[in-house]
Amino acid sequence: MKKTEITDALLFRFFAGQTSNEETDRISAWLGENPGEHQEHLNRVHDLFVLSVMSEPDPESVSRPGLMSRLLRGGLLRRAAAIAAALFVAFGGSYLFYAQRVARLSERLTSIEAPAGQHIRIALNDGTTVELNARSRISYPAAFTGKERRVRLEGEARFDVEHDAGRPFVVETFACDVEVLGTEFNVRADEASRSFSTALFQGRVSVHNRMNGEHLLMEPNTVVDLRNGHLCLDELTSHDDYLWTEGIVSFGGNTFAEIASKLETYFGVRIDVERPEPPVIRYKQLKVRISEGVDHALRVLQHASDFTYEYDNDANRIVIR
């Protein structure tokens, strides 16, 4: 299989929002080929991109404590300083230019989508880490410069937010905004099915229903779901639905339609049920490793039900009978 070649220059243009659709697809394919190693490289280049835009040419100012000192760890100083110096030579060291450029970058969003069957880790410029689930997309600015740190999510992601009391972190979805200062939580938002859910593991978050103005304040080990357009708060009794960050998908208590939806998301397949009634899954606790593939998941499910299936590799389609 031919490997996708991705240069740092292309990644810089990607973070600046200047890549074509074909180039963005190439980067997504590259991430899918080796998620661990390529994600680490993507994060390193992203750090350099932020430094090249926000650093000043004076070495003392570049080494100020805080975000810059964190980004400079791991041998980035020399490369980042060279990039920043080159930019300042090219543009005459104009403070106004950089103020305007940072403002533009705060408005220009970078979008990253996790390939089917994979989840990827993203490090944002404020120190927040994001685990992005398969076939989910996050959009975020190269630099957070305003009074809040806002990102947009389509799909599912788990966040470990860097604390900043002066700038709340906001996850925007089609239905609700989730606002935090520093915490760990999971957000799932699927506009196609009109479903939204937030699970809180640590800290406190506020959930704002964009459709009717409702607000809910969550405590640790609680979950909020959107039901009939309203926010509903419950105790978080099981973490099985959030094992995807460990490469595990759980089918505990799901209907077959819900299971099929999960399989389509995790493995990028289409599933059609061609029988009068959908299969009934008898077991309440089923877990499979995503790395084993969709065939393995279906064989495990067959032990708990009475269905057969055909897998059309060319069409990437599974028929349940």
Buried (B, 14 or more C-beta within 10 A) or exposed (E): EEEBEBEEEBBBBBBBBEBEEEBBEBBBEBBBBBBEEBBEBBBBBBBBBBBBBBBBBEEEEBEEEEBBEBBBEEEBBEBBBEBBBEBBEEEEBEEEEBEEBBEBBBEBBBEBBBBBBBBBBBBBBBBBBBBBBBBBBBBBBBBBBEEEBBBBBBBBBBBBBBBBEEBBBBBBBBBBBBBBBBBBBBBBBBEEEEBBBBBBBEBBBBBBBEBEEBEBEBEBEBBBBBEEEEBEBEEBEEEBBBBBBEBBBBBEBBEBEEBBBBBBBBBBBEBEBEEEEBBEBEEEEBEBEBEEEBEEBBEBBEEBBEBEBEBEEEEEEBBBE
